[in-house]
Amino acid sequence: MAAVRTMALGVMSAGWMVVFAVLVTAQKLLPPRAALDVLLSLAIVALGVLIIVAPSLVPGLTPPM
């Protein structure tokens, strides 16, 4: 599910793609921590909901007018 959101943001903005790449890399390389994984998952879900509800509020997702 996170890959779909990453793809949607990455197509529109290289900056968002870098943010997600850093988060995924850190999550893969650091020892697992349940609290951090849950927070990261909730943040990604919240971002996905924000993209669906109000895409204009997500910087870099929609082209400037």
Biopython code that builds the backbone (N, CA, C, O; Angstrom):
import numpy as np
from Bio.PDB.StructureBuilder import StructureBuilder

atoms = [
    (1, "MET", "N", (0.828, -1.183, 0.000)),
    (1, "MET", "CA", (0.000, 0.000, 0.000)),
    (1, "MET", "C", (0.874, 1.248, 0.000)),
    (1, "MET", "O", (0.569, 2.214, -0.700)),
    (2, "ALA", "N", (1.942, 1.243, 0.764)),
    (2, "ALA", "CA", (2.829, 2.407, 0.813)),
    (2, "ALA", "C", (3.481, 2.661, -0.541)),
    (2, "ALA", "O", (3.744, 3.806, -0.908)),
    (3, "ALA", "N", (3.738, 1.590, -1.276)),
    (3, "ALA", "CA", (4.372, 1.753, -2.585)),
    (3, "ALA", "C", (3.463, 2.509, -3.539)),
    (3, "ALA", "O", (3.945, 3.277, -4.372)),
    (4, "VAL", "N", (2.163, 2.306, -3.432)),
    (4, "VAL", "CA", (1.223, 3.014, -4.301)),
    (4, "VAL", "C", (1.267, 4.495, -4.000)),
    (4, "VAL", "O", (1.313, 5.309, -4.922)),
    (5, "ARG", "N", (1.253, 4.866, -2.725)),
    (5, "ARG", "CA", (1.315, 6.276, -2.347)),
    (5, "ARG", "C", (2.656, 6.872, -2.732)),
    (5, "ARG", "O", (2.723, 8.010, -3.195)),
    (6, "THR", "N", (3.708, 6.119, -2.545)),
    (6, "THR", "CA", (5.026, 6.603, -2.917)),
    (6, "THR", "C", (5.079, 6.867, -4.408)),
    (6, "THR", "O", (5.644, 7.869, -4.846)),
    (7, "MET", "N", (4.501, 5.985, -5.180)),
    (7, "MET", "CA", (4.501, 6.152, -6.627)),
    (7, "MET", "C", (3.723, 7.395, -7.029)),
    (7, "MET", "O", (4.172, 8.154, -7.888)),
    (8, "ALA", "N", (2.558, 7.612, -6.419)),
    (8, "ALA", "CA", (1.741, 8.779, -6.757)),
    (8, "ALA", "C", (2.491, 10.064, -6.438)),
    (8, "ALA", "O", (2.451, 11.014, -7.220)),
    (9, "LEU", "N", (3.164, 10.104, -5.313)),
    (9, "LEU", "CA", (3.914, 11.307, -4.954)),
    (9, "LEU", "C", (5.194, 11.416, -5.762)),
    (9, "LEU", "O", (5.586, 12.515, -6.154)),
    (10, "GLY", "N", (5.841, 10.310, -6.011)),
    (10, "GLY", "CA", (7.106, 10.326, -6.729)),
    (10, "GLY", "C", (6.959, 10.782, -8.169)),
    (10, "GLY", "O", (7.861, 11.419, -8.712)),
    (11, "VAL", "N", (5.837, 10.465, -8.793)),
    (11, "VAL", "CA", (5.602, 10.887, -10.164)),
    (11, "VAL", "C", (5.496, 12.404, -10.230)),
    (11, "VAL", "O", (5.920, 13.017, -11.210)),
    (12, "MET", "N", (4.935, 13.004, -9.197)),
    (12, "MET", "CA", (4.725, 14.450, -9.190)),
    (12, "MET", "C", (5.905, 15.225, -8.628)),
    (12, "MET", "O", (6.115, 16.376, -9.013)),
    (13, "SER", "N", (6.682, 14.630, -7.730)),
    (13, "SER", "CA", (7.707, 15.404, -7.048)),
    (13, "SER", "C", (8.899, 14.528, -6.656)),
    (13, "SER", "O", (8.754, 13.536, -5.943)),
    (14, "ALA", "N", (10.055, 14.912, -7.129)),
    (14, "ALA", "CA", (11.273, 14.182, -6.749)),
    (14, "ALA", "C", (11.567, 14.348, -5.266)),
    (14, "ALA", "O", (12.122, 13.447, -4.637)),
    (15, "GLY", "N", (11.200, 15.485, -4.708)),
    (15, "GLY", "CA", (11.408, 15.722, -3.270)),
    (15, "GLY", "C", (10.672, 14.712, -2.410)),
    (15, "GLY", "O", (11.235, 14.179, -1.454)),
    (16, "TRP", "N", (9.393, 14.441, -2.752)),
    (16, "TRP", "CA", (8.632, 13.440, -2.006)),
    (16, "TRP", "C", (9.247, 12.053, -2.170)),
    (16, "TRP", "O", (9.274, 11.266, -1.225)),
    (17, "MET", "N", (9.735, 11.761, -3.361)),
    (17, "MET", "CA", (10.352, 10.456, -3.598)),
    (17, "MET", "C", (11.592, 10.287, -2.723)),
    (17, "MET", "O", (11.836, 9.201, -2.199)),
    (18, "VAL", "N", (12.370, 11.346, -2.562)),
    (18, "VAL", "CA", (13.555, 11.302, -1.705)),
    (18, "VAL", "C", (13.137, 11.071, -0.249)),
    (18, "VAL", "O", (13.754, 10.272, 0.455)),
    (19, "VAL", "N", (12.092, 11.770, 0.200)),
    (19, "VAL", "CA", (11.616, 11.604, 1.583)),
    (19, "VAL", "C", (11.229, 10.148, 1.835)),
    (19, "VAL", "O", (11.638, 9.558, 2.835)),
    (20, "PHE", "N", (10.443, 9.570, 0.930)),
    (20, "PHE", "CA", (10.035, 8.184, 1.115)),
    (20, "PHE", "C", (11.218, 7.220, 1.009)),
    (20, "PHE", "O", (11.267, 6.226, 1.733)),
    (21, "ALA", "N", (12.158, 7.497, 0.127)),
    (21, "ALA", "CA", (13.332, 6.630, -0.008)),
    (21, "ALA", "C", (14.155, 6.625, 1.280)),
    (21, "ALA", "O", (14.629, 5.576, 1.716)),
    (22, "VAL", "N", (14.321, 7.792, 1.880)),
    (22, "VAL", "CA", (15.070, 7.887, 3.146)),
    (22, "VAL", "C", (14.334, 7.134, 4.250)),
    (22, "VAL", "O", (14.954, 6.405, 5.024)),
    (23, "LEU", "N", (13.013, 7.306, 4.328)),
    (23, "LEU", "CA", (12.246, 6.609, 5.359)),
    (23, "LEU", "C", (12.301, 5.093, 5.190)),
    (23, "LEU", "O", (12.484, 4.365, 6.166)),
    (24, "VAL", "N", (12.146, 4.624, 3.976)),
    (24, "VAL", "CA", (12.176, 3.180, 3.726)),
    (24, "VAL", "C", (13.569, 2.622, 4.000)),
    (24, "VAL", "O", (13.699, 1.550, 4.592)),
    (25, "THR", "N", (14.609, 3.334, 3.579)),
    (25, "THR", "CA", (15.979, 2.879, 3.819)),
    (25, "THR", "C", (16.277, 2.817, 5.309)),
    (25, "THR", "O", (16.856, 1.844, 5.791)),
    (26, "ALA", "N", (15.878, 3.860, 6.041)),
    (26, "ALA", "CA", (16.107, 3.869, 7.494)),
    (26, "ALA", "C", (15.359, 2.730, 8.159)),
    (26, "ALA", "O", (15.888, 2.077, 9.058)),
    (27, "GLN", "N", (14.141, 2.492, 7.726)),
    (27, "GLN", "CA", (13.348, 1.417, 8.326)),
    (27, "GLN", "C", (13.975, 0.052, 8.042)),
    (27, "GLN", "O", (13.921, -0.841, 8.889)),
    (28, "LYS", "N", (14.558, -0.114, 6.879)),
    (28, "LYS", "CA", (15.185, -1.394, 6.535)),
    (28, "LYS", "C", (16.516, -1.601, 7.266)),
    (28, "LYS", "O", (16.845, -2.723, 7.649)),
    (29, "LEU", "N", (17.277, -0.523, 7.459)),
    (29, "LEU", "CA", (18.619, -0.658, 8.031)),
    (29, "LEU", "C", (18.649, -0.621, 9.555)),
    (29, "LEU", "O", (19.512, -1.248, 10.169)),
    (30, "LEU", "N", (17.722, 0.104, 10.172)),
    (30, "LEU", "CA", (17.709, 0.205, 11.633)),
    (30, "LEU", "C", (17.030, -1.018, 12.239)),
    (30, "LEU", "O", (16.199, -1.656, 11.593)),
    (31, "PRO", "N", (17.388, -1.345, 13.491)),
    (31, "PRO", "CA", (16.713, -2.464, 14.151)),
    (31, "PRO", "C", (15.206, -2.168, 14.284)),
    (31, "PRO", "O", (14.815, -1.018, 14.483)),
    (32, "PRO", "N", (14.368, -3.206, 14.172)),
    (32, "PRO", "CA", (12.916, -2.968, 14.231)),
    (32, "PRO", "C", (12.480, -2.431, 15.592)),
    (32, "PRO", "O", (12.900, -2.917, 16.642)),
    (33, "ARG", "N", (11.640, -1.432, 15.538)),
    (33, "ARG", "CA", (11.039, -0.867, 16.751)),
    (33, "ARG", "C", (9.553, -0.735, 16.468)),
    (33, "ARG", "O", (9.150, 0.008, 15.573)),
    (34, "ALA", "N", (8.743, -1.452, 17.227)),
    (34, "ALA", "CA", (7.299, -1.483, 16.975)),
    (34, "ALA", "C", (6.688, -0.087, 17.045)),
    (34, "ALA", "O", (5.861, 0.265, 16.204)),
    (35, "ALA", "N", (7.082, 0.708, 18.031)),
    (35, "ALA", "CA", (6.492, 2.041, 18.189)),
    (35, "ALA", "C", (6.795, 2.915, 16.974)),
    (35, "ALA", "O", (5.916, 3.633, 16.498)),
    (36, "LEU", "N", (8.006, 2.863, 16.474)),
    (36, "LEU", "CA", (8.387, 3.663, 15.312)),
    (36, "LEU", "C", (7.689, 3.170, 14.048)),
    (36, "LEU", "O", (7.250, 3.970, 13.223)),
    (37, "ASP", "N", (7.588, 1.866, 13.903)),
    (37, "ASP", "CA", (6.911, 1.298, 12.734)),
    (37, "ASP", "C", (5.429, 1.680, 12.707)),
    (37, "ASP", "O", (4.880, 1.986, 11.648)),
    (38, "VAL", "N", (4.789, 1.659, 13.876)),
    (38, "VAL", "CA", (3.372, 2.022, 13.949)),
    (38, "VAL", "C", (3.198, 3.501, 13.604)),
    (38, "VAL", "O", (2.293, 3.853, 12.847)),
    (39, "LEU", "N", (4.048, 4.367, 14.148)),
    (39, "LEU", "CA", (3.958, 5.799, 13.846)),
    (39, "LEU", "C", (4.172, 6.068, 12.360)),
    (39, "LEU", "O", (3.448, 6.860, 11.757)),
    (40, "LEU", "N", (5.157, 5.416, 11.777)),
    (40, "LEU", "CA", (5.434, 5.596, 10.353)),
    (40, "LEU", "C", (4.263, 5.103, 9.511)),
    (40, "LEU", "O", (3.876, 5.751, 8.538)),
    (41, "SER", "N", (3.705, 3.967, 9.883)),
    (41, "SER", "CA", (2.548, 3.433, 9.152)),
    (41, "SER", "C", (1.356, 4.374, 9.244)),
    (41, "SER", "O", (0.683, 4.623, 8.244)),
    (42, "LEU", "N", (1.091, 4.895, 10.429)),
    (42, "LEU", "CA", (-0.022, 5.830, 10.596)),
    (42, "LEU", "C", (0.202, 7.112, 9.798)),
    (42, "LEU", "O", (-0.740, 7.664, 9.229)),
    (43, "ALA", "N", (1.441, 7.584, 9.755)),
    (43, "ALA", "CA", (1.748, 8.791, 8.986)),
    (43, "ALA", "C", (1.528, 8.556, 7.494)),
    (43, "ALA", "O", (1.009, 9.434, 6.805)),
    (44, "ILE", "N", (1.911, 7.394, 6.989)),
    (44, "ILE", "CA", (1.718, 7.087, 5.576)),
    (44, "ILE", "C", (0.230, 6.952, 5.260)),
    (44, "ILE", "O", (-0.225, 7.428, 4.219)),
    (45, "VAL", "N", (-0.525, 6.313, 6.138)),
    (45, "VAL", "CA", (-1.972, 6.193, 5.933)),
    (45, "VAL", "C", (-2.623, 7.575, 5.969)),
    (45, "VAL", "O", (-3.484, 7.878, 5.142)),
    (46, "ALA", "N", (-2.215, 8.415, 6.925)),
    (46, "ALA", "CA", (-2.767, 9.777, 7.018)),
    (46, "ALA", "C", (-2.460, 10.568, 5.752)),
    (46, "ALA", "O", (-3.317, 11.305, 5.265)),
    (47, "LEU", "N", (-1.268, 10.428, 5.221)),
    (47, "LEU", "CA", (-0.912, 11.114, 3.985)),
    (47, "LEU", "C", (-1.768, 10.603, 2.829)),
    (47, "LEU", "O", (-2.210, 11.391, 1.992)),
    (48, "GLY", "N", (-2.005, 9.305, 2.776)),
    (48, "GLY", "CA", (-2.860, 8.742, 1.737)),
    (48, "GLY", "C", (-4.280, 9.275, 1.825)),
    (48, "GLY", "O", (-4.891, 9.590, 0.803)),
    (49, "VAL", "N", (-4.810, 9.379, 3.039)),
    (49, "VAL", "CA", (-6.153, 9.934, 3.222)),
    (49, "VAL", "C", (-6.174, 11.402, 2.801)),
    (49, "VAL", "O", (-7.121, 11.849, 2.154)),
    (50, "LEU", "N", (-5.147, 12.144, 3.160)),
    (50, "LEU", "CA", (-5.056, 13.555, 2.773)),
    (50, "LEU", "C", (-5.008, 13.706, 1.258)),
    (50, "LEU", "O", (-5.614, 14.622, 0.703)),
    (51, "ILE", "N", (-4.291, 12.815, 0.592)),
    (51, "ILE", "CA", (-4.221, 12.853, -0.873)),
    (51, "ILE", "C", (-5.608, 12.623, -1.479)),
    (51, "ILE", "O", (-5.970, 13.256, -2.471)),
    (52, "ILE", "N", (-6.373, 11.723, -0.885)),
    (52, "ILE", "CA", (-7.711, 11.434, -1.406)),
    (52, "ILE", "C", (-8.684, 12.572, -1.102)),
    (52, "ILE", "O", (-9.452, 12.986, -1.970)),
    (53, "VAL", "N", (-8.650, 13.073, 0.127)),
    (53, "VAL", "CA", (-9.616, 14.080, 0.569)),
    (53, "VAL", "C", (-9.313, 15.464, 0.005)),
    (53, "VAL", "O", (-10.208, 16.130, -0.516)),
    (54, "ALA", "N", (-8.064, 15.900, 0.105)),
    (54, "ALA", "CA", (-7.711, 17.263, -0.316)),
    (54, "ALA", "C", (-6.325, 17.270, -0.950)),
    (54, "ALA", "O", (-5.362, 17.695, -0.312)),
    (55, "PRO", "N", (-6.206, 16.809, -2.187)),
    (55, "PRO", "CA", (-4.891, 16.721, -2.819)),
    (55, "PRO", "C", (-4.175, 18.063, -2.959)),
    (55, "PRO", "O", (-2.948, 18.101, -3.049)),
    (56, "SER", "N", (-4.914, 19.145, -2.976)),
    (56, "SER", "CA", (-4.285, 20.460, -3.110)),
    (56, "SER", "C", (-3.499, 20.856, -1.872)),
    (56, "SER", "O", (-2.659, 21.753, -1.943)),
    (57, "LEU", "N", (-3.749, 20.209, -0.734)),
    (57, "LEU", "CA", (-3.018, 20.514, 0.495)),
    (57, "LEU", "C", (-1.658, 19.836, 0.571)),
    (57, "LEU", "O", (-0.832, 20.200, 1.407)),
    (58, "VAL", "N", (-1.417, 18.856, -0.292)),
    (58, "VAL", "CA", (-0.142, 18.126, -0.279)),
    (58, "VAL", "C", (0.835, 18.831, -1.208)),
    (58, "VAL", "O", (0.629, 18.853, -2.421)),
    (59, "PRO", "N", (1.901, 19.410, -0.648)),
    (59, "PRO", "CA", (2.858, 20.138, -1.496)),
    (59, "PRO", "C", (3.535, 19.222, -2.510)),
    (59, "PRO", "O", (3.975, 18.121, -2.178)),
    (60, "GLY", "N", (3.610, 19.693, -3.735)),
    (60, "GLY", "CA", (4.284, 18.928, -4.785)),
    (60, "GLY", "C", (3.418, 17.913, -5.483)),
    (60, "GLY", "O", (3.873, 17.278, -6.434)),
    (61, "LEU", "N", (2.182, 17.732, -5.049)),
    (61, "LEU", "CA", (1.322, 16.726, -5.657)),
    (61, "LEU", "C", (0.587, 17.283, -6.870)),
    (61, "LEU", "O", (0.451, 16.597, -7.883)),
    (62, "THR", "N", (0.122, 18.502, -6.775)),
    (62, "THR", "CA", (-0.593, 19.110, -7.893)),
    (62, "THR", "C", (0.242, 20.225, -8.481)),
    (62, "THR", "O", (0.964, 20.911, -7.757)),
    (63, "PRO", "N", (0.153, 20.413, -9.778)),
    (63, "PRO", "CA", (0.929, 21.481, -10.402)),
    (63, "PRO", "C", (0.444, 22.860, -9.946)),
    (63, "PRO", "O", (-0.748, 23.034, -9.691)),
    (64, "PRO", "N", (1.340, 23.835, -9.840)),
    (64, "PRO", "CA", (0.923, 25.171, -9.422)),
    (64, "PRO", "C", (0.013, 25.806, -10.470)),
    (64, "PRO", "O", (0.150, 25.557, -11.668)),
    (65, "MET", "N", (-0.891, 26.607, -10.005)),
    (65, "MET", "CA", (-1.848, 27.278, -10.911)),
    (65, "MET", "C", (-1.286, 28.596, -11.397)),
    (65, "MET", "O", (-1.941, 29.302, -12.164)),
]
sb = StructureBuilder()
sb.init_structure("model")
sb.init_model(0)
sb.init_chain("A")
sb.init_seg("    ")
for serial, (resi, resn, name, xyz) in enumerate(atoms, 1):
    if name == "N":
        sb.init_residue(resn, " ", resi, " ")
    sb.init_atom(name, np.array(xyz, "f"), 0.0, 1.0, " ", f" {name:<3s}", serial, name[0])
structure = sb.get_structure()
